[in-house]
Amino acid sequence: MPVTIDAWRITGQSQIDSYVGRWAELAVLLVNELAVTRVRGREVELPADPGPALEGALARAGWSPSPGAAGPVRLSGEDAARLAEAAAELRPILGGGPDAVAALNRVLIRHRAVPSLHGDPPVLAFHAPDATLADAWAANAATALAMVIGVGQGVRLRSCEADGCELVFFDVTRNASRRFCGLSCQNRAKATAYRARRRNP
């Protein structure tokens, strides 16, 4: 008997479950911190040492690998470097490029994404029990993106539409209508459109 999964009902408040939402947020954070070189109209350099940059971004976002975890996330140099590689792998998936699904399948395979119960009491995760932190995070983030795409909500994995901005985001608006990473880019785009109309009435 086939089993179907209904698309999430996203209203004004997101109804994405906490697992998917938390790990999709991590995918966005990784890409924006470690794989984007144009932000709000300016060129930016990728961090030479991704550890401090990523730890700072995680702290600012209040992100932790498990709900209710206290204290800042600390990463080894190796974990940070591997997460930077994962960010580059996840970049083509966010924004829905033509090869997004194939790219996501490669990430899932590379980081051995597999459902597994860990801990006591058991908690569901999507990485092998012996996975490194970087592989565990990449597998969980990729699985969250696969769940979003797999229920027909891939349009919510967006790239900013403003010129000169490559930031990505997870659109949780009611009708998936968000076009920009934030107000700064939205205002820049409006100003550019206004000036174009003034030049060519």
Disulfide bonds with the S-S distance in Angstrom:
none
